[in-house]
């Protein structure tokens, strides 16, 4: 059951880790994520953003944030688009496993907002400025998970 804001009066503190590779996609994911956090009443001062070179570098920075007592959730954003080599599988699987491990090791919500698509067109459709945008979905998931964990 999605919530519109965290269930505690304490404002959530969120870190966003975003890959710079495929920046024409990830910039839109980040913008939608930050816009949704604002809509969900998360103060801008409670949001930290770190840009990393590529999606494969996301987990190590996410872990650093997740270990901080001042962070309630980490949102990971990136875009891995299939090419002509096996590199896609390596990066997509590695970042997915890394993000999951960070969440399990830290006990905090670490949201997987990394697009793994076959084509640029598929990535563009998941990062629309006005329509469907997985950055927006990731922000909502973070707030939902913070609320769930606070209520356990």
Wavefront OBJ file of the C-alpha trace (Angstrom):
o trace
v 0.000 0.000 0.000
v 1.890 3.110 -1.219
v 2.078 6.085 1.067
v 2.338 9.716 0.139
v 4.828 10.556 2.872
v 6.789 8.750 5.540
v 4.631 7.617 8.419
v 6.699 9.366 11.070
v 6.860 13.057 11.824
v 10.634 12.841 11.322
v 11.494 13.924 7.773
v 13.307 11.196 5.847
v 16.961 11.662 4.965
v 17.803 10.250 1.582
v 20.941 9.794 -0.496
v 20.717 9.528 -4.269
v 23.593 7.892 -6.148
v 23.392 8.462 -9.894
v 25.599 7.193 -12.716
v 26.961 9.731 -15.177
v 27.281 7.187 -18.001
v 24.290 7.577 -20.337
v 23.796 10.975 -18.708
v 21.147 11.997 -21.245
v 18.993 9.338 -19.536
v 20.227 9.522 -15.949
v 19.824 13.306 -15.753
v 16.089 12.838 -16.385
v 15.876 10.029 -13.824
v 17.551 12.282 -11.257
v 15.362 15.295 -12.041
v 12.166 13.241 -11.686
v 13.435 11.619 -8.489
v 14.254 14.962 -6.874
v 10.959 16.452 -8.043
v 9.016 13.541 -6.542
v 10.908 13.780 -3.242
v 9.938 17.458 -3.133
v 6.300 16.522 -3.876
v 6.490 14.010 -1.026
v 7.549 16.811 1.350
v 11.160 15.710 1.795
v 13.134 18.896 2.535
v 15.877 19.588 -0.002
v 18.383 19.814 2.870
v 17.585 16.151 3.656
v 18.657 14.926 0.220
v 22.291 14.247 -0.697
v 23.230 13.547 -4.323
v 26.438 11.891 -5.494
v 27.329 11.289 -9.123
v 29.543 8.321 -9.982
v 31.190 7.521 -13.323
v 28.989 4.540 -14.218
v 26.411 2.148 -12.824
v 29.058 -0.370 -11.747
v 30.378 2.215 -9.266
v 26.976 2.765 -7.624
v 27.138 0.029 -4.928
v 30.316 1.219 -3.198
v 28.989 4.773 -2.805
v 25.562 3.446 -1.810
v 27.234 1.362 0.915
v 29.115 4.382 2.250
v 25.826 6.299 2.510
v 23.904 3.338 3.956
v 26.434 3.049 6.789
v 25.714 6.639 7.873
v 23.295 7.034 10.771
v 22.052 10.237 9.152
v 20.701 8.438 6.063
v 17.375 6.564 6.071
v 17.420 5.286 2.470
v 19.579 5.274 -0.632
v 18.206 5.610 -4.159
v 20.409 4.235 -6.946
v 19.856 5.567 -10.470
v 21.555 4.529 -13.687
v 21.011 3.327 -17.239
v 22.668 0.208 -18.613
v 21.809 -0.243 -22.284
v 22.666 -3.446 -24.165
v 25.443 -3.144 -26.697
v 27.195 -5.648 -28.930
v 29.326 -7.259 -26.222
v 28.878 -9.227 -23.006
v 29.601 -6.029 -21.038
v 25.852 -5.386 -20.563
v 25.300 -8.602 -18.606
v 28.377 -8.032 -16.470
v 27.392 -4.501 -15.491
v 23.648 -5.149 -15.124
v 24.134 -8.247 -12.963
v 26.953 -6.686 -10.949
v 25.095 -3.517 -10.045
v 21.885 -5.411 -9.217
v 23.720 -7.814 -6.910
v 25.745 -4.990 -5.377
v 22.703 -2.846 -4.616
v 20.875 -5.804 -3.079
v 23.880 -6.634 -0.895
v 24.111 -3.051 0.341
v 20.482 -3.195 1.419
v 20.854 -6.537 3.171
v 24.120 -5.591 4.893
v 22.873 -2.205 6.071
v 19.271 -3.100 6.865
v 18.224 0.070 5.064
v 16.169 0.564 1.921
v 18.473 0.753 -1.084
v 16.263 1.335 -4.087
v 17.244 -0.124 -7.470
v 16.399 2.577 -9.996
v 18.896 1.389 -12.584
v 17.384 0.878 -16.020
v 18.584 -2.262 -17.797
v 17.247 -2.056 -21.335
v 17.915 -3.544 -24.736
v 17.663 -0.220 -26.576
v 18.040 3.510 -26.093
v 14.372 3.870 -27.037
v 13.344 1.602 -24.150
v 15.478 3.655 -21.758
v 13.985 6.900 -23.071
v 10.455 5.561 -22.508
v 11.329 4.816 -18.870
v 12.827 8.258 -18.322
v 10.223 10.581 -19.819
v 10.174 14.121 -18.476
v 6.385 14.298 -18.173
v 5.240 10.660 -18.419
v 6.644 7.392 -17.128
v 9.872 7.906 -15.214
v 11.526 5.284 -13.034
v 13.326 8.018 -11.065
v 9.940 9.147 -9.781
v 9.027 5.549 -8.950
v 12.306 5.091 -7.059
v 11.601 8.153 -4.894
v 8.157 6.800 -4.002
v 9.615 3.365 -3.228
v 12.170 4.921 -0.871
v 9.497 6.801 1.060
v 7.287 3.699 1.187
v 10.127 1.533 2.493
v 11.172 4.077 5.123
v 7.593 4.080 6.402
v 7.384 0.287 6.413
v 10.653 -0.136 8.304
v 9.798 2.591 10.818
v 6.561 0.770 11.614
v 8.101 -2.677 12.188
l 1 2 3 4 5 6 7 8 9 10 11 12 13 14 15 16 17 18 19 20 21 22 23 24 25 26 27 28 29 30 31 32 33 34 35 36 37 38 39 40 41 42 43 44 45 46 47 48 49 50 51 52 53 54 55 56 57 58 59 60 61 62 63 64 65 66 67 68 69 70 71 72 73 74 75 76 77 78 79 80 81 82 83 84 85 86 87 88 89 90 91 92 93 94 95 96 97 98 99 100 101 102 103 104 105 106 107 108 109 110 111 112 113 114 115 116 117 118 119 120 121 122 123 124 125 126 127 128 129 130 131 132 133 134 135 136 137 138 139 140 141 142 143 144 145 146 147 148 149 150 151 152
